[in-house]
Amino acid sequence: MELRIRGKLIHWRGPSPFHFVAIPAAQGAKIKARARELTYGWGVIPVRGTIGSTAFTTSLFPRDG
């Protein structure tokens, strides 16, 4: 599955800081429809992402269903 996401980068400054972009509802619905086949457990979905020429790996974590 391949999606393009545009959104504001959010810096969460909790005890273990990180950055994230909220997924828009339309793309979220597509992910949710395929979540069972994409997850490796606990609803977490592995992701290979790219911003500009920088590639990285991360995960999607479910929130509020």
Jmol script that loads the backbone (N, CA, C; Angstrom):
load data "model"
ATOM      1  N   MET A   1       0.854  -1.165   0.000  1.00  0.00           N
ATOM      2  CA  MET A   1       0.000   0.000   0.000  1.00  0.00           C
ATOM      3  C   MET A   1       0.895   1.221   0.000  1.00  0.00           C
ATOM      4  N   GLU A   2       0.576   2.182  -0.853  1.00  0.00           N
ATOM      5  CA  GLU A   2       1.360   3.410  -0.910  1.00  0.00           C
ATOM      6  C   GLU A   2       0.412   4.601  -0.810  1.00  0.00           C
ATOM      7  N   LEU A   3       0.734   5.521   0.091  1.00  0.00           N
ATOM      8  CA  LEU A   3      -0.062   6.735   0.284  1.00  0.00           C
ATOM      9  C   LEU A   3       0.853   7.941   0.346  1.00  0.00           C
ATOM     10  N   ARG A   4       0.347   9.061  -0.116  1.00  0.00           N
ATOM     11  CA  ARG A   4       1.045  10.343   0.064  1.00  0.00           C
ATOM     12  C   ARG A   4       0.275  11.128   1.105  1.00  0.00           C
ATOM     13  N   ILE A   5       0.989  11.573   2.104  1.00  0.00           N
ATOM     14  CA  ILE A   5       0.380  12.315   3.208  1.00  0.00           C
ATOM     15  C   ILE A   5       0.979  13.713   3.239  1.00  0.00           C
ATOM     16  N   ARG A   6       0.136  14.709   3.344  1.00  0.00           N
ATOM     17  CA  ARG A   6       0.592  16.084   3.561  1.00  0.00           C
ATOM     18  C   ARG A   6      -0.028  16.576   4.851  1.00  0.00           C
ATOM     19  N   GLY A   7       0.785  17.207   5.659  1.00  0.00           N
ATOM     20  CA  GLY A   7       0.257  17.730   6.904  1.00  0.00           C
ATOM     21  C   GLY A   7       1.324  18.493   7.657  1.00  0.00           C
ATOM     22  N   LYS A   8       0.888  19.106   8.703  1.00  0.00           N
ATOM     23  CA  LYS A   8       1.795  19.877   9.550  1.00  0.00           C
ATOM     24  C   LYS A   8       2.600  18.928  10.438  1.00  0.00           C
ATOM     25  N   LEU A   9       3.903  19.143  10.502  1.00  0.00           N
ATOM     26  CA  LEU A   9       4.778  18.365  11.368  1.00  0.00           C
ATOM     27  C   LEU A   9       4.552  18.823  12.802  1.00  0.00           C
ATOM     28  N   ILE A  10       4.261  17.873  13.672  1.00  0.00           N
ATOM     29  CA  ILE A  10       3.972  18.184  15.071  1.00  0.00           C
ATOM     30  C   ILE A  10       5.113  17.653  15.938  1.00  0.00           C
ATOM     31  N   HIS A  11       5.658  18.508  16.785  1.00  0.00           N
ATOM     32  CA  HIS A  11       6.719  18.097  17.706  1.00  0.00           C
ATOM     33  C   HIS A  11       6.081  17.860  19.068  1.00  0.00           C
ATOM     34  N   TRP A  12       6.099  16.608  19.491  1.00  0.00           N
ATOM     35  CA  TRP A  12       5.563  16.254  20.801  1.00  0.00           C
ATOM     36  C   TRP A  12       6.724  16.247  21.774  1.00  0.00           C
ATOM     37  N   ARG A  13       6.645  17.048  22.816  1.00  0.00           N
ATOM     38  CA  ARG A  13       7.773  17.244  23.729  1.00  0.00           C
ATOM     39  C   ARG A  13       7.652  16.436  25.008  1.00  0.00           C
ATOM     40  N   GLY A  14       6.984  15.313  24.963  1.00  0.00           N
ATOM     41  CA  GLY A  14       6.796  14.492  26.155  1.00  0.00           C
ATOM     42  C   GLY A  14       8.103  14.007  26.745  1.00  0.00           C
ATOM     43  N   PRO A  15       8.026  13.089  27.672  1.00  0.00           N
ATOM     44  CA  PRO A  15       9.235  12.581  28.312  1.00  0.00           C
ATOM     45  C   PRO A  15      10.174  11.899  27.320  1.00  0.00           C
ATOM     46  N   SER A  16       9.626  11.459  26.201  1.00  0.00           N
ATOM     47  CA  SER A  16      10.432  10.874  25.134  1.00  0.00           C
ATOM     48  C   SER A  16      10.000  11.566  23.838  1.00  0.00           C
ATOM     49  N   PRO A  17      10.586  12.725  23.512  1.00  0.00           N
ATOM     50  CA  PRO A  17      10.087  13.558  22.422  1.00  0.00           C
ATOM     51  C   PRO A  17      10.165  12.874  21.051  1.00  0.00           C
ATOM     52  N   PHE A  18       9.208  13.215  20.192  1.00  0.00           N
ATOM     53  CA  PHE A  18       9.219  12.735  18.817  1.00  0.00           C
ATOM     54  C   PHE A  18       8.408  13.683  17.950  1.00  0.00           C
ATOM     55  N   HIS A  19       8.449  13.446  16.633  1.00  0.00           N
ATOM     56  CA  HIS A  19       7.696  14.236  15.664  1.00  0.00           C
ATOM     57  C   HIS A  19       6.687  13.330  14.981  1.00  0.00           C
ATOM     58  N   PHE A  20       5.555  13.898  14.584  1.00  0.00           N
ATOM     59  CA  PHE A  20       4.580  13.123  13.835  1.00  0.00           C
ATOM     60  C   PHE A  20       3.736  14.027  12.960  1.00  0.00           C
ATOM     61  N   VAL A  21       3.052  13.404  12.007  1.00  0.00           N
ATOM     62  CA  VAL A  21       2.070  14.073  11.167  1.00  0.00           C
ATOM     63  C   VAL A  21       0.782  13.280  11.301  1.00  0.00           C
ATOM     64  N   ALA A  22      -0.303  13.955  11.634  1.00  0.00           N
ATOM     65  CA  ALA A  22      -1.596  13.280  11.728  1.00  0.00           C
ATOM     66  C   ALA A  22      -2.048  12.882  10.322  1.00  0.00           C
ATOM     67  N   ILE A  23      -2.608  11.700  10.203  1.00  0.00           N
ATOM     68  CA  ILE A  23      -3.064  11.211   8.908  1.00  0.00           C
ATOM     69  C   ILE A  23      -4.482  11.727   8.663  1.00  0.00           C
ATOM     70  N   PRO A  24      -4.729  12.357   7.510  1.00  0.00           N
ATOM     71  CA  PRO A  24      -6.070  12.839   7.192  1.00  0.00           C
ATOM     72  C   PRO A  24      -7.091  11.697   7.169  1.00  0.00           C
ATOM     73  N   ALA A  25      -8.348  12.027   7.432  1.00  0.00           N
ATOM     74  CA  ALA A  25      -9.410  11.021   7.567  1.00  0.00           C
ATOM     75  C   ALA A  25      -9.533  10.108   6.346  1.00  0.00           C
ATOM     76  N   ALA A  26      -9.440  10.640   5.142  1.00  0.00           N
ATOM     77  CA  ALA A  26      -9.607   9.813   3.940  1.00  0.00           C
ATOM     78  C   ALA A  26      -8.529   8.730   3.852  1.00  0.00           C
ATOM     79  N   GLN A  27      -7.271   9.100   4.088  1.00  0.00           N
ATOM     80  CA  GLN A  27      -6.195   8.111   4.069  1.00  0.00           C
ATOM     81  C   GLN A  27      -6.299   7.183   5.272  1.00  0.00           C
ATOM     82  N   GLY A  28      -6.721   7.708   6.409  1.00  0.00           N
ATOM     83  CA  GLY A  28      -6.903   6.888   7.600  1.00  0.00           C
ATOM     84  C   GLY A  28      -7.930   5.794   7.372  1.00  0.00           C
ATOM     85  N   ALA A  29      -8.992   6.107   6.659  1.00  0.00           N
ATOM     86  CA  ALA A  29     -10.021   5.107   6.362  1.00  0.00           C
ATOM     87  C   ALA A  29      -9.462   3.993   5.478  1.00  0.00           C
ATOM     88  N   LYS A  30      -8.612   4.350   4.518  1.00  0.00           N
ATOM     89  CA  LYS A  30      -7.983   3.337   3.653  1.00  0.00           C
ATOM     90  C   LYS A  30      -7.073   2.419   4.468  1.00  0.00           C
ATOM     91  N   ILE A  31      -6.321   3.006   5.375  1.00  0.00           N
ATOM     92  CA  ILE A  31      -5.426   2.212   6.224  1.00  0.00           C
ATOM     93  C   ILE A  31      -6.242   1.309   7.141  1.00  0.00           C
ATOM     94  N   LYS A  32      -7.274   1.860   7.752  1.00  0.00           N
ATOM     95  CA  LYS A  32      -8.105   1.084   8.666  1.00  0.00           C
ATOM     96  C   LYS A  32      -8.745  -0.109   7.962  1.00  0.00           C
ATOM     97  N   ALA A  33      -9.142   0.072   6.705  1.00  0.00           N
ATOM     98  CA  ALA A  33      -9.768  -1.008   5.948  1.00  0.00           C
ATOM     99  C   ALA A  33      -8.808  -2.177   5.717  1.00  0.00           C
ATOM    100  N   ARG A  34      -7.517  -1.907   5.699  1.00  0.00           N
ATOM    101  CA  ARG A  34      -6.526  -2.962   5.451  1.00  0.00           C
ATOM    102  C   ARG A  34      -5.656  -3.266   6.663  1.00  0.00           C
ATOM    103  N   ALA A  35      -5.973  -2.681   7.807  1.00  0.00           N
ATOM    104  CA  ALA A  35      -5.120  -2.780   8.993  1.00  0.00           C
ATOM    105  C   ALA A  35      -4.822  -4.222   9.393  1.00  0.00           C
ATOM    106  N   ARG A  36      -5.802  -5.108   9.335  1.00  0.00           N
ATOM    107  CA  ARG A  36      -5.578  -6.498   9.771  1.00  0.00           C
ATOM    108  C   ARG A  36      -4.493  -7.191   8.959  1.00  0.00           C
ATOM    109  N   GLU A  37      -4.390  -6.882   7.686  1.00  0.00           N
ATOM    110  CA  GLU A  37      -3.370  -7.530   6.856  1.00  0.00           C
ATOM    111  C   GLU A  37      -2.021  -6.813   6.924  1.00  0.00           C
ATOM    112  N   LEU A  38      -2.006  -5.588   7.433  1.00  0.00           N
ATOM    113  CA  LEU A  38      -0.777  -4.800   7.489  1.00  0.00           C
ATOM    114  C   LEU A  38      -0.076  -4.832   8.844  1.00  0.00           C
ATOM    115  N   THR A  39      -0.812  -5.079   9.920  1.00  0.00           N
ATOM    116  CA  THR A  39      -0.253  -4.991  11.263  1.00  0.00           C
ATOM    117  C   THR A  39       0.629  -6.189  11.601  1.00  0.00           C
ATOM    118  N   TYR A  40       1.596  -5.946  12.467  1.00  0.00           N
ATOM    119  CA  TYR A  40       2.406  -7.051  12.988  1.00  0.00           C
ATOM    120  C   TYR A  40       2.085  -7.310  14.450  1.00  0.00           C
ATOM    121  N   GLY A  41       1.030  -6.727  14.946  1.00  0.00           N
ATOM    122  CA  GLY A  41       0.589  -6.950  16.322  1.00  0.00           C
ATOM    123  C   GLY A  41       0.202  -5.663  17.004  1.00  0.00           C
ATOM    124  N   TRP A  42      -0.741  -5.737  17.919  1.00  0.00           N
ATOM    125  CA  TRP A  42      -1.214  -4.596  18.709  1.00  0.00           C
ATOM    126  C   TRP A  42      -1.749  -3.464  17.845  1.00  0.00           C
ATOM    127  N   GLY A  43      -2.057  -3.724  16.590  1.00  0.00           N
ATOM    128  CA  GLY A  43      -2.567  -2.696  15.691  1.00  0.00           C
ATOM    129  C   GLY A  43      -1.501  -1.803  15.094  1.00  0.00           C
ATOM    130  N   VAL A  44      -0.227  -2.062  15.406  1.00  0.00           N
ATOM    131  CA  VAL A  44       0.882  -1.255  14.903  1.00  0.00           C
ATOM    132  C   VAL A  44       1.205  -1.684  13.472  1.00  0.00           C
ATOM    133  N   ILE A  45       1.377  -0.704  12.571  1.00  0.00           N
ATOM    134  CA  ILE A  45       1.667  -0.980  11.166  1.00  0.00           C
ATOM    135  C   ILE A  45       3.035  -0.405  10.818  1.00  0.00           C
ATOM    136  N   PRO A  46       3.956  -1.240  10.319  1.00  0.00           N
ATOM    137  CA  PRO A  46       5.277  -0.741   9.932  1.00  0.00           C
ATOM    138  C   PRO A  46       5.170   0.162   8.695  1.00  0.00           C
ATOM    139  N   VAL A  47       6.045   1.157   8.634  1.00  0.00           N
ATOM    140  CA  VAL A  47       6.014   2.140   7.552  1.00  0.00           C
ATOM    141  C   VAL A  47       7.415   2.400   7.037  1.00  0.00           C
ATOM    142  N   ARG A  48       7.532   2.504   5.724  1.00  0.00           N
ATOM    143  CA  ARG A  48       8.737   3.050   5.094  1.00  0.00           C
ATOM    144  C   ARG A  48       8.324   4.390   4.533  1.00  0.00           C
ATOM    145  N   GLY A  49       8.934   5.460   5.013  1.00  0.00           N
ATOM    146  CA  GLY A  49       8.551   6.800   4.599  1.00  0.00           C
ATOM    147  C   GLY A  49       9.685   7.530   3.921  1.00  0.00           C
ATOM    148  N   THR A  50       9.328   8.583   3.213  1.00  0.00           N
ATOM    149  CA  THR A  50      10.310   9.426   2.545  1.00  0.00           C
ATOM    150  C   THR A  50       9.866  10.871   2.672  1.00  0.00           C
ATOM    151  N   ILE A  51      10.789  11.715   3.075  1.00  0.00           N
ATOM    152  CA  ILE A  51      10.586  13.163   3.070  1.00  0.00           C
ATOM    153  C   ILE A  51      11.730  13.739   2.248  1.00  0.00           C
ATOM    154  N   GLY A  52      11.396  14.320   1.118  1.00  0.00           N
ATOM    155  CA  GLY A  52      12.437  14.794   0.211  1.00  0.00           C
ATOM    156  C   GLY A  52      13.277  13.613  -0.252  1.00  0.00           C
ATOM    157  N   SER A  53      14.579  13.671  -0.041  1.00  0.00           N
ATOM    158  CA  SER A  53      15.458  12.566  -0.432  1.00  0.00           C
ATOM    159  C   SER A  53      15.846  11.689   0.765  1.00  0.00           C
ATOM    160  N   THR A  54      15.214  11.919   1.912  1.00  0.00           N
ATOM    161  CA  THR A  54      15.522  11.156   3.122  1.00  0.00           C
ATOM    162  C   THR A  54      14.485  10.056   3.322  1.00  0.00           C
ATOM    163  N   ALA A  55      14.946   8.803   3.352  1.00  0.00           N
ATOM    164  CA  ALA A  55      14.070   7.658   3.597  1.00  0.00           C
ATOM    165  C   ALA A  55      14.253   7.200   5.042  1.00  0.00           C
ATOM    166  N   PHE A  56      13.183   6.670   5.635  1.00  0.00           N
ATOM    167  CA  PHE A  56      13.234   6.238   7.030  1.00  0.00           C
ATOM    168  C   PHE A  56      12.200   5.150   7.266  1.00  0.00           C
ATOM    169  N   THR A  57      12.325   4.449   8.384  1.00  0.00           N
ATOM    170  CA  THR A  57      11.314   3.488   8.806  1.00  0.00           C
ATOM    171  C   THR A  57      10.712   3.964  10.122  1.00  0.00           C
ATOM    172  N   THR A  58       9.444   3.686  10.295  1.00  0.00           N
ATOM    173  CA  THR A  58       8.729   4.059  11.509  1.00  0.00           C
ATOM    174  C   THR A  58       7.506   3.161  11.619  1.00  0.00           C
ATOM    175  N   SER A  59       6.559   3.523  12.419  1.00  0.00           N
ATOM    176  CA  SER A  59       5.331   2.736  12.576  1.00  0.00           C
ATOM    177  C   SER A  59       4.148   3.658  12.745  1.00  0.00           C
ATOM    178  N   LEU A  60       2.982   3.158  12.337  1.00  0.00           N
ATOM    179  CA  LEU A  60       1.718   3.828  12.623  1.00  0.00           C
ATOM    180  C   LEU A  60       1.136   3.191  13.860  1.00  0.00           C
ATOM    181  N   PHE A  61       0.666   4.006  14.780  1.00  0.00           N
ATOM    182  CA  PHE A  61       0.054   3.521  16.008  1.00  0.00           C
ATOM    183  C   PHE A  61      -1.410   3.942  16.014  1.00  0.00           C
ATOM    184  N   PRO A  62      -2.328   3.019  16.282  1.00  0.00           N
ATOM    185  CA  PRO A  62      -3.736   3.377  16.279  1.00  0.00           C
ATOM    186  C   PRO A  62      -4.085   4.318  17.432  1.00  0.00           C
ATOM    187  N   ARG A  63      -5.022   5.201  17.166  1.00  0.00           N
ATOM    188  CA  ARG A  63      -5.481   6.119  18.214  1.00  0.00           C
ATOM    189  C   ARG A  63      -6.983   6.286  18.049  1.00  0.00           C
ATOM    190  N   ASP A  64      -7.698   6.179  19.121  1.00  0.00           N
ATOM    191  CA  ASP A  64      -9.152   6.360  19.093  1.00  0.00           C
ATOM    192  C   ASP A  64      -9.821   5.464  18.061  1.00  0.00           C
ATOM    193  N   GLY A  65      -9.372   4.221  17.969  1.00  0.00           N
ATOM    194  CA  GLY A  65      -9.990   3.259  17.058  1.00  0.00           C
ATOM    195  C   GLY A  65      -9.414   3.309  15.686  1.00  0.00           C
TER     196      GLY A  65
END
end "model"
wireframe off; spacefill off
backbone 0.3
color backbone group
